[in-house]
Amino acid sequence: MMSAPVRYNVFIITGTILVCSSCSSNMEDTAQPNILFISIDDMADWVTALDGHPNVKTPVIDELISRGINFTNAHCTSPICGPSRAAILTGLRPESSGVYHNVGPDGTGLGTYDLYVPEAVAFPRYLREHGYHAMGAGKINHSYTKVVEENWDEYGPDVGIVGSPFTHEELLVEKMDPTICINRDNLNVTLPINRMSNIDRPNNLWSTFDWGPLDITDDDMPDGRIANWGVEQLGRDFDKPFFLGIGIYKPHLPWYAPREYFDLYDPDEIELPPHREGDLDDLLQTARDYALLAWTAGKHETVLEHDQWLPAVHAYLATISFVDAQVGKVLEALDNSPYAENTLIILFSDHGFHLGEKEHWGKHTPWQRCTRVPFVIVPPKNNLPDNFIPGTLVDAPVNLMDIYPTLVEMCGLPEKTGLDGKSLYPLIENPGMEWDEATVTTVGRGTHSIRTKQWRYIHYYDGTQELYDTYVDPNEWYNLAYDPDYADIKEYLSKFIIDDPNFRQFVRWGNWKAAIPYEGDMKLFDIYGPFGISEQNDVFAENQDVARNVLDYLEENNITYKNVLISE
């Protein structure tokens, strides 16, 4: 039995799964499987089973991986919360749904998929329509305040204010001048704990680029309450198959966790992630902008200035271990429930996260640290594929967008048409079979990161490129894109670029990005303005002179190709 600890540092994994012999399922073995769906936020491939960070302690996730299929070359559809979760829920790429960033179509609010494609049927709703009881809690859709009601029979606790034990008021940037003292209940702390400036993220509502231990328990954290709620649901009786979605918010910033998880790591032994001085020297400006502009986290130079690189890595590791323990509680409850034999388990992270690699902190980049994610599927024990070997590694390039059609097939539901992904069940049945040669991550309009077993090819919206041979350069330090010896490889990989049929051209012009549609107004973004790099703030209306200059230049020079770089 997988045992969740009372104190994490004394947790022992036996390697054997015991099921209560007195428990009997309410459904026959041939019934449709229940689904335990564990969504984790911002967790890079820093789990032991993926040869992640050498110091990381993720015994629960590693043991779960040993029970199922470990997709070692899994990648997100988009490396930012909103579009990643929209793709997972709807099975639609950003090019199909229009969800490229975190806000709504009008530039405000959290951009949940239903605002863009209200006709889309998300998979929890599809499951409900075919006899499932759908339950969820925490962060499954991007929004933590809005639940798409049609998807759920019931919904549990939310993630609070950025998954922290603090209130809205306590985390407000405007309240920190430069710090704020919190002294209530069992919270006695001065924020920000790392004493770093908020100047990196002047448009951020809350102070989130912070980390450090708190003298609290798991139950004081929203994720602890979400896990407890999941445990409660697994103790209930159901007269139909269920879908149970557990949306864990950590290790999303801020990296706060109970002190015991920090104590798992000796600060003197913690290693920095792989990095190389001058890593950005062979990249052109558009790539450097993705690396150096701060909007999902702070700047590398600020971290170095405050001597916080190692403390930040320590905090990220501690928060991952906290998440691991919450997963353990839910899995222990499942293994001791009547549903242990007939439950399909899926665990994944919505995208990765940089901690100084390529001088970047955060997400929204096209590189390995941001696109590669932990992703494991454990088939129900009473319906294993023939010759199934627990712990099998699959290195075929796969995408989180494939979760929807995989669930449909594994649950024996009618095929859902119109999805962009495809079922991974054939790979589960035959891990060595021939599979897609590449998977694609979209990073804003017109930028694509293509991953095969060997290659990473990045094609930016302005036509600039990167190419890495990951067999010899797994950290993607040496850009081969402009070496003529690799022209044929680039040409081959470019066939995987996904076209957005709504746009005829993407243009980089100085500090501007223009997305020119076939119909309607241009979308214009000030790359160095507030949220410009993320394409959340469309400034076309107030900069129509710039838009006209771009269009005039294209017409005067008869430029009709799709990806354009113009030097002012």
C-alpha positions as CSV (number, residue, x, y, z in Angstrom):
1,M,0.0,0.0,0.0
2,M,1.3,3.4,-0.9
3,S,1.4,5.2,2.4
4,A,1.1,9.0,2.7
5,P,3.2,10.3,5.6
6,V,2.2,12.1,8.7
7,R,5.8,13.5,8.6
8,Y,7.2,13.3,5.1
9,N,10.7,12.6,6.1
10,V,9.8,9.2,7.6
11,F,7.7,8.1,4.5
12,I,8.6,4.6,3.3
13,I,7.6,3.1,0.0
14,T,7.4,-0.7,0.1
15,G,7.2,-1.2,-3.6
16,T,4.1,-3.4,-3.2
17,I,0.6,-2.4,-3.7
18,L,-1.8,-4.0,-1.2
19,V,-5.5,-3.8,-1.6
20,C,-8.0,-4.3,1.2
21,S,-9.3,-7.9,0.7
22,S,-12.6,-7.0,2.4
23,C,-13.4,-4.2,0.0
24,S,-15.5,-5.1,-3.0
25,S,-16.2,-2.7,-5.9
26,N,-19.7,-1.5,-6.6
27,M,-19.2,-2.3,-10.2
28,E,-18.2,-5.5,-12.0
29,D,-14.6,-5.9,-13.2
30,T,-15.8,-5.4,-16.8
31,A,-17.4,-2.0,-16.0
32,Q,-16.0,1.3,-17.3
33,P,-13.0,2.4,-15.3
34,N,-13.1,5.2,-12.8
35,I,-10.6,7.9,-13.5
36,L,-8.2,9.6,-11.0
37,F,-6.9,12.6,-12.8
38,I,-4.1,14.5,-11.0
39,S,-3.1,17.8,-12.5
40,I,0.0,19.6,-11.2
41,D,1.0,23.2,-12.0
42,D,4.4,24.4,-13.2
43,M,6.3,21.3,-12.3
44,A,9.3,20.7,-14.5
45,D,10.7,17.3,-15.3
46,W,12.4,17.3,-11.9
47,V,11.2,13.9,-10.8
48,T,13.6,11.1,-10.1
49,A,12.0,8.8,-12.7
50,L,12.8,11.3,-15.4
51,D,16.5,11.8,-14.4
52,G,15.5,15.2,-13.2
53,H,17.2,17.4,-10.6
54,P,19.8,15.2,-8.7
55,N,18.6,16.3,-5.3
56,V,14.8,16.0,-5.8
57,K,12.8,13.7,-3.6
58,T,9.6,12.5,-5.2
59,P,9.1,9.0,-3.9
60,V,5.3,8.9,-4.4
61,I,5.4,10.0,-8.0
62,D,8.3,7.8,-8.8
63,E,6.5,4.8,-7.3
64,L,3.3,5.7,-9.3
65,I,5.4,5.8,-12.5
66,S,6.7,2.3,-11.6
67,R,3.1,1.1,-11.8
68,G,2.3,2.5,-15.2
69,I,3.6,3.9,-18.5
70,N,6.2,6.7,-18.1
71,F,6.1,9.0,-21.2
72,T,9.7,10.3,-21.0
73,N,9.3,12.6,-24.1
74,A,6.0,14.2,-23.2
75,H,5.5,17.9,-23.9
76,C,2.9,20.5,-23.3
77,T,0.7,22.0,-26.1
78,S,1.6,25.5,-24.9
79,P,4.0,26.5,-22.1
80,I,1.6,28.7,-20.1
81,C,-1.3,27.8,-17.9
82,G,-4.3,29.1,-19.9
83,P,-3.6,27.6,-23.3
84,S,-2.1,24.4,-21.9
85,R,-5.2,23.6,-19.8
86,A,-7.5,24.7,-22.6
87,A,-5.8,22.2,-25.0
88,I,-6.0,19.4,-22.4
89,L,-9.7,20.0,-21.6
90,T,-10.9,20.5,-25.2
91,G,-8.4,18.5,-27.2
92,L,-7.8,21.5,-29.4
93,R,-4.6,23.3,-30.2
94,P,-4.3,27.1,-29.8
95,E,-4.5,27.3,-33.5
96,S,-8.0,25.7,-33.4
97,S,-9.3,27.3,-30.2
98,G,-7.7,30.7,-30.3
99,V,-6.5,30.4,-26.7
100,Y,-2.9,31.6,-26.9
101,H,-2.5,33.3,-23.5
102,N,-4.1,33.7,-20.0
103,V,-6.8,36.3,-20.5
104,G,-10.1,36.5,-22.3
105,P,-10.8,37.5,-25.9
106,D,-11.5,41.1,-24.7
107,G,-8.1,41.3,-23.0
108,T,-9.5,41.0,-19.5
109,G,-10.1,38.2,-17.0
110,L,-8.8,34.7,-17.0
111,G,-9.0,33.3,-20.5
112,T,-10.8,30.0,-19.9
113,Y,-11.5,28.1,-23.0
114,D,-15.3,28.5,-22.9
115,L,-14.9,32.2,-23.7
116,Y,-13.2,31.4,-26.9
117,V,-14.9,28.2,-28.1
118,P,-18.2,28.0,-26.2
119,E,-19.3,25.2,-28.5
120,A,-16.4,22.9,-27.4
121,V,-17.3,19.9,-25.2
122,A,-14.6,19.5,-22.6
123,F,-13.8,15.9,-21.6
124,P,-15.4,16.1,-18.1
125,R,-18.6,17.1,-19.8
126,Y,-18.2,14.3,-22.4
127,L,-17.7,11.8,-19.6
128,R,-20.8,13.1,-17.9
129,E,-22.8,12.8,-21.1
130,H,-21.8,9.1,-21.2
131,G,-22.7,8.1,-17.7
132,Y,-19.8,9.3,-15.5
133,H,-20.1,11.3,-12.2
134,A,-17.6,14.1,-12.6
135,M,-16.0,15.7,-9.5
136,G,-13.1,18.1,-9.4
137,A,-11.3,20.5,-7.1
138,G,-8.4,23.0,-7.3
139,K,-6.9,24.1,-10.6
140,I,-8.1,22.0,-13.5
141,N,-9.3,24.8,-15.8
142,H,-7.0,27.8,-15.7
143,S,-9.3,29.8,-13.6
144,Y,-9.3,29.2,-9.8
145,T,-12.4,31.3,-9.3
146,K,-14.7,30.2,-12.2
147,V,-15.8,26.7,-12.7
148,V,-17.4,25.7,-16.0
149,E,-20.6,24.3,-14.5
150,E,-21.6,22.0,-17.3
151,N,-18.4,20.0,-16.7
152,W,-19.1,18.9,-13.2
153,D,-21.6,17.2,-10.9
154,E,-19.8,18.7,-7.9
155,Y,-16.7,20.8,-7.3
156,G,-14.5,20.9,-4.1
157,P,-12.1,23.4,-2.6
158,D,-10.3,26.1,-4.7
159,V,-6.6,27.0,-4.6
160,G,-7.0,30.2,-2.6
161,I,-4.8,33.1,-3.5
162,V,-2.0,31.6,-5.7
163,G,-2.1,28.4,-3.7
164,S,-0.8,30.1,-0.6
165,P,-2.2,30.3,3.0
166,F,-2.3,34.1,2.7
167,T,-5.3,36.3,1.9
168,H,-5.8,38.6,-1.1
169,E,-4.9,41.6,1.0
170,E,-1.8,40.1,2.5
171,L,-0.2,39.3,-0.8
172,L,-1.0,42.6,-2.6
173,V,2.1,44.2,-4.1
174,E,0.8,47.6,-3.1
175,K,0.8,46.5,0.6
176,M,4.5,45.7,0.5
177,D,6.5,48.9,1.0
178,P,8.9,47.1,1.0
179,T,7.6,44.4,3.3
180,I,4.5,43.4,5.2
181,C,4.3,41.7,8.6
182,I,1.7,38.9,9.0
183,N,0.9,37.8,12.5
184,R,-2.3,35.7,12.7
185,D,-3.3,32.2,13.6
186,N,-0.1,30.2,13.1
187,L,1.4,32.6,10.5
188,N,4.1,34.8,11.9
189,V,6.2,35.9,8.9
190,T,7.4,39.0,7.1
191,L,6.7,39.0,3.3
192,P,8.4,38.8,1.0
193,I,10.4,36.1,2.7
194,N,13.3,36.4,0.2
195,R,13.3,40.2,0.6
196,M,13.5,40.7,-3.1
197,S,12.2,43.7,-4.9
198,N,8.9,43.5,-6.8
199,I,10.2,45.8,-9.5
200,D,10.6,42.9,-11.9
201,R,6.8,42.5,-12.2
202,P,5.3,45.9,-11.8
203,N,2.0,44.8,-13.4
204,N,1.5,41.9,-11.1
205,L,-1.3,42.1,-8.6
206,W,0.2,39.9,-6.0
207,S,3.8,39.4,-4.8
208,T,4.5,35.9,-6.1
209,F,8.2,35.9,-6.9
210,D,8.9,34.7,-3.4
211,W,9.9,31.6,-1.5
212,G,10.7,30.2,1.9
213,P,9.4,27.8,4.6
214,L,6.3,28.4,6.7
215,D,5.6,27.0,10.1
216,I,2.3,25.5,9.2
217,T,0.9,22.1,8.4
218,D,-0.2,20.6,5.1
219,D,-3.8,21.3,6.0
220,D,-3.1,25.0,6.2
221,M,-2.2,25.0,2.5
222,P,-5.0,24.9,-0.2
223,D,-3.4,21.9,-1.9
224,G,-3.5,20.0,1.4
225,R,-7.2,20.7,1.7
226,I,-7.7,19.7,-2.0
227,A,-6.0,16.4,-1.4
228,N,-8.1,15.8,1.8
229,W,-11.2,16.4,-0.2
230,G,-10.0,13.9,-2.8
231,V,-9.5,11.4,0.0
232,E,-13.1,12.0,1.2
233,Q,-14.5,11.3,-2.2
234,L,-12.7,8.0,-2.5
235,G,-14.4,6.9,0.7
236,R,-17.9,7.3,-0.8
237,D,-20.2,4.8,-2.6
238,F,-20.9,5.5,-6.2
239,D,-23.5,3.8,-8.4
240,K,-21.8,4.8,-11.6
241,P,-18.2,5.3,-12.8
242,F,-16.6,8.5,-11.6
243,F,-14.1,11.0,-12.8
244,L,-12.1,12.6,-9.9
245,G,-10.0,15.6,-10.9
246,I,-7.4,16.8,-8.3
247,G,-6.0,20.1,-9.5
248,I,-2.8,20.8,-7.4
249,Y,-1.6,24.3,-7.6
250,K,2.0,23.9,-6.4
251,P,4.8,24.1,-7.4
252,H,3.4,27.3,-8.9
253,L,4.9,30.5,-7.4
254,P,5.2,31.6,-4.7
255,W,7.2,28.7,-3.4
256,Y,5.8,28.4,0.1
257,A,5.5,25.1,1.8
258,P,5.5,23.7,5.4
259,R,9.0,23.8,6.8
260,E,9.3,20.0,7.0
261,Y,9.6,19.8,3.2
262,F,12.5,22.3,3.2
263,D,14.1,20.2,5.9
264,L,14.3,17.3,3.5
265,Y,17.1,19.0,1.7
266,D,20.6,20.0,3.0
267,P,21.2,23.5,1.5
268,D,25.0,22.6,1.3
269,E,24.2,19.7,-1.1
270,I,21.7,21.4,-3.4
271,E,22.9,21.7,-7.0
272,L,22.0,24.5,-9.4
273,P,20.3,23.4,-12.6
274,P,22.6,22.9,-15.6
275,H,23.6,26.3,-17.1
276,R,26.3,27.8,-19.3
277,E,27.7,31.3,-19.3
278,G,27.0,32.8,-22.7
279,D,24.2,30.4,-23.4
280,L,22.2,33.2,-25.2
281,D,25.1,34.4,-27.4
282,D,24.1,32.2,-30.4
283,L,20.4,33.3,-30.2
284,L,18.8,36.2,-32.1
285,Q,16.7,38.9,-30.5
286,T,13.3,37.2,-30.5
287,A,14.7,34.2,-28.7
288,R,16.6,36.5,-26.3
289,D,13.4,38.3,-25.5
290,Y,11.7,35.1,-24.5
291,A,14.6,34.4,-22.2
292,L,15.1,37.7,-20.6
293,L,11.8,39.5,-20.3
294,A,10.0,38.8,-17.0
295,W,6.3,38.3,-16.8
296,T,5.6,34.9,-15.4
297,A,8.4,35.3,-12.8
298,G,11.3,37.7,-12.1
299,K,14.6,38.3,-13.8
300,H,17.8,36.2,-13.5
301,E,19.8,39.3,-12.7
302,T,17.6,40.1,-9.8
303,V,18.0,36.6,-8.4
304,L,21.8,36.9,-8.7
305,E,21.8,40.4,-7.2
306,H,20.0,39.1,-4.1
307,D,22.1,35.9,-3.9
308,Q,18.9,33.8,-4.1
309,W,19.6,31.2,-6.8
310,L,20.3,28.4,-4.4
311,P,17.5,29.3,-2.0
312,A,15.1,29.4,-4.9
313,V,16.1,26.0,-6.1
314,H,15.8,24.7,-2.5
315,A,12.3,26.2,-2.3
316,Y,11.2,24.7,-5.6
317,L,12.5,21.3,-4.6
318,A,10.7,21.6,-1.2
319,T,7.5,22.6,-2.9
320,I,7.7,19.6,-5.3
321,S,8.1,17.3,-2.3
322,F,5.1,18.9,-0.7
323,V,3.1,18.2,-3.9
324,D,4.4,14.6,-3.9
325,A,3.1,14.1,-0.4
326,Q,-0.4,15.4,-1.3
327,V,-0.4,13.0,-4.2
328,G,0.5,10.2,-1.8
329,K,-2.6,10.9,0.4
330,V,-4.9,10.5,-2.6
331,L,-3.2,7.4,-3.9
332,E,-3.3,5.8,-0.4
333,A,-7.0,6.4,-0.3
334,L,-7.5,4.9,-3.7
335,D,-5.4,1.8,-2.9
336,N,-7.5,1.3,0.3
337,S,-10.8,1.9,-1.5
338,P,-13.3,-0.4,-3.3
339,Y,-12.1,1.3,-6.5
340,A,-8.4,0.2,-6.4
341,E,-8.8,-2.4,-9.1
342,N,-10.9,-0.5,-11.6
343,T,-9.4,3.0,-11.7
344,L,-7.4,4.5,-14.4
345,I,-4.8,7.0,-13.1
346,I,-3.3,9.9,-15.0
347,L,-0.8,12.3,-13.6
348,F,0.9,15.2,-15.4
349,S,2.2,18.7,-15.1
350,D,0.7,21.4,-17.4
351,H,4.2,22.7,-18.4
352,G,7.7,23.0,-17.1
353,F,9.5,25.9,-15.5
354,H,13.0,27.5,-15.8
355,L,15.0,28.3,-12.7
356,G,17.9,30.2,-14.3
357,E,18.4,27.9,-17.4
358,K,19.0,30.2,-20.4
359,E,18.9,33.1,-17.8
360,H,15.2,32.7,-17.6
361,W,12.8,32.3,-14.6
362,G,9.3,31.1,-15.4
363,K,7.5,29.6,-18.3
364,H,6.4,30.7,-21.8
365,T,9.5,29.6,-23.5
366,P,10.2,27.1,-26.4
367,W,13.0,25.1,-24.7
368,Q,13.2,21.7,-23.0
369,R,12.9,22.9,-19.4
370,C,9.6,24.5,-20.2
371,T,8.0,22.1,-22.7
372,R,8.9,18.7,-21.2
373,V,6.6,17.5,-18.4
374,P,6.1,14.5,-16.2
375,F,3.3,12.4,-17.6
376,V,2.2,8.9,-16.5
377,I,-0.8,6.7,-17.3
378,V,-1.6,3.7,-15.0
379,P,-4.2,1.5,-16.6
380,P,-6.8,-0.1,-14.3
381,K,-5.4,-3.3,-12.7
382,N,-8.4,-5.3,-13.8
383,N,-8.0,-4.5,-17.4
384,L,-4.3,-4.4,-18.2
385,P,-3.2,-4.7,-21.8
386,D,-1.7,-8.0,-22.8
387,N,2.0,-8.3,-21.9
388,F,1.8,-5.1,-19.8
389,I,5.0,-4.3,-18.0
390,P,4.7,-1.8,-15.1
391,G,7.3,1.0,-15.3
392,T,7.7,0.8,-19.0
393,L,9.4,3.9,-20.5
394,V,8.1,5.3,-23.7
395,D,10.3,7.8,-25.5
396,A,8.0,8.5,-28.4
397,P,7.2,12.3,-28.6
398,V,3.7,12.8,-27.2
399,N,1.6,15.7,-26.2
400,L,-0.8,16.6,-23.3
401,M,-3.4,17.3,-25.9
402,D,-3.6,13.6,-26.4
403,I,-5.2,13.0,-22.9
404,Y,-8.7,13.6,-24.1
405,P,-8.8,11.0,-26.9
406,T,-6.9,8.6,-24.7
407,L,-9.5,8.8,-22.0
408,V,-12.3,8.3,-24.5
409,E,-10.7,5.1,-25.9
410,M,-9.7,3.7,-22.5
411,C,-13.2,4.3,-21.1
412,G,-14.8,2.6,-24.1
413,L,-16.8,5.8,-25.1
414,P,-17.9,6.7,-28.6
415,E,-15.1,8.4,-30.5
416,K,-15.1,12.2,-30.1
417,T,-14.6,13.8,-33.5
418,G,-13.0,17.1,-34.1
419,L,-10.1,16.7,-31.7
420,D,-6.5,17.7,-32.6
421,G,-4.8,15.0,-30.5
422,K,-5.0,11.2,-30.8
423,S,-5.3,8.4,-28.4
424,L,-2.1,7.1,-26.7
425,Y,-3.7,3.7,-25.9
426,P,-1.9,2.0,-28.8
427,L,1.4,3.1,-27.2
428,I,0.3,1.7,-23.9
429,E,-0.6,-1.6,-25.6
430,N,2.6,-1.7,-27.6
431,P,5.2,0.8,-26.3
432,G,7.7,-0.1,-29.0
433,M,5.4,0.6,-32.0
434,E,6.2,3.2,-34.6
435,W,4.6,6.5,-33.6
436,D,4.5,10.2,-34.6
437,E,7.9,11.5,-35.4
438,A,7.4,14.8,-33.7
439,T,5.2,16.7,-31.2
440,V,4.7,20.5,-31.3
441,T,4.5,23.1,-28.6
442,T,3.0,26.5,-29.6
443,V,4.4,29.6,-27.9
444,G,2.2,32.5,-28.8
445,R,0.9,33.1,-32.3
446,G,3.2,31.8,-35.0
447,T,6.0,30.4,-32.8
448,H,6.5,26.6,-32.7
449,S,8.9,24.3,-30.8
450,I,9.1,20.9,-32.5
451,R,10.5,17.9,-30.6
452,T,11.4,14.5,-32.0
453,K,13.4,11.8,-30.2
454,Q,16.6,13.5,-31.3
455,W,15.9,17.0,-32.3
456,R,14.5,20.3,-31.0
457,Y,13.6,22.7,-33.8
458,I,12.3,26.1,-32.9
459,H,10.7,28.3,-35.6
460,Y,9.8,31.8,-34.3
461,Y,7.0,33.9,-35.7
462,D,9.6,36.2,-37.5
463,G,11.3,33.3,-39.2
464,T,14.4,33.1,-36.9
465,Q,15.3,29.6,-35.8
466,E,17.1,27.3,-33.4
467,L,18.1,23.7,-33.8
468,Y,19.5,21.3,-31.1
469,D,20.7,17.8,-31.3
470,T,19.5,16.6,-27.9
471,Y,21.4,13.3,-28.1
472,V,24.7,15.2,-27.8
473,D,23.3,18.5,-26.4
474,P,20.5,17.7,-24.0
475,N,20.6,21.1,-22.4
476,E,20.2,22.9,-25.7
477,W,23.3,25.0,-25.4
478,Y,24.6,25.0,-29.0
479,N,22.3,26.3,-31.7
480,L,22.9,24.5,-35.0
481,A,20.2,26.4,-37.0
482,Y,22.6,28.5,-39.0
483,D,25.1,25.7,-39.8
484,P,24.5,24.8,-43.5
485,D,25.3,21.2,-42.7
486,Y,21.9,20.9,-41.0
487,A,19.8,22.6,-43.7
488,D,18.1,19.3,-44.7
489,I,17.2,18.5,-41.1
490,K,15.6,21.9,-40.6
491,E,13.7,21.5,-43.9
492,Y,12.4,18.2,-42.8
493,L,11.4,19.4,-39.3
494,S,9.7,22.5,-40.7
495,K,6.9,20.3,-42.1
496,F,5.6,19.8,-38.6
497,I,4.9,23.6,-38.1
498,I,1.2,24.1,-37.3
499,D,-0.5,26.7,-39.4
500,D,-3.1,29.1,-37.9
501,P,-5.5,29.5,-40.8
502,N,-6.8,32.8,-39.4
503,F,-3.5,34.7,-40.0
504,R,-1.7,35.3,-43.2
505,Q,1.5,36.9,-41.8
506,F,3.5,37.4,-38.6
507,V,5.9,40.3,-38.5
508,R,8.6,41.5,-36.1
509,W,9.3,45.2,-36.6
510,G,11.5,46.7,-33.9
511,N,9.8,46.3,-30.6
512,W,6.5,45.3,-32.2
513,K,4.9,42.0,-33.1
514,A,2.1,42.2,-35.7
515,A,-0.3,39.3,-36.3
516,I,-2.1,40.0,-39.6
517,P,-5.3,38.1,-40.2
518,Y,-6.9,37.3,-43.4
519,E,-10.0,39.2,-42.2
520,G,-10.4,41.9,-39.6
521,D,-8.0,44.1,-37.7
522,M,-4.4,43.3,-37.1
523,K,-3.3,42.2,-33.6
524,L,-0.4,44.4,-32.5
525,F,1.8,43.8,-29.4
526,D,4.5,46.0,-27.8
527,I,7.0,43.2,-26.9
528,Y,8.6,45.4,-24.2
529,G,5.3,46.8,-22.9
530,P,3.1,45.4,-20.2
531,F,2.3,41.7,-21.0
532,G,3.4,42.3,-24.6
533,I,5.7,39.3,-24.8
534,S,2.7,37.1,-23.8
535,E,0.4,38.8,-26.4
536,Q,-2.2,39.5,-23.7
537,N,-2.3,43.3,-24.4
538,D,-3.3,44.0,-28.0
539,V,-2.4,47.7,-28.6
540,F,-3.6,48.0,-32.2
541,A,-6.3,50.5,-31.4
542,E,-3.9,53.1,-29.9
543,N,-1.1,52.4,-32.3
544,Q,-2.7,52.4,-35.7
545,D,0.1,54.5,-37.2
546,V,2.5,51.6,-36.4
547,A,0.1,49.1,-37.9
548,R,-0.1,51.2,-41.1
549,N,3.7,51.5,-41.3
550,V,4.0,47.7,-41.1
551,L,1.3,47.1,-43.8
552,D,2.8,49.8,-46.1
553,Y,6.3,48.2,-45.8
554,L,5.0,44.8,-46.7
555,E,3.1,46.1,-49.7
556,E,5.9,48.4,-51.0
557,N,8.4,45.5,-50.8
558,N,6.0,42.9,-52.1
559,I,6.6,40.7,-49.0
560,T,4.0,37.9,-49.0
561,Y,5.8,35.1,-47.1
562,K,4.3,34.3,-43.7
563,N,7.1,34.9,-41.2
564,V,8.8,38.3,-41.5
565,L,11.6,40.1,-39.7
566,I,11.9,43.8,-40.5
567,S,14.8,45.8,-39.1
568,E,13.8,49.4,-38.5
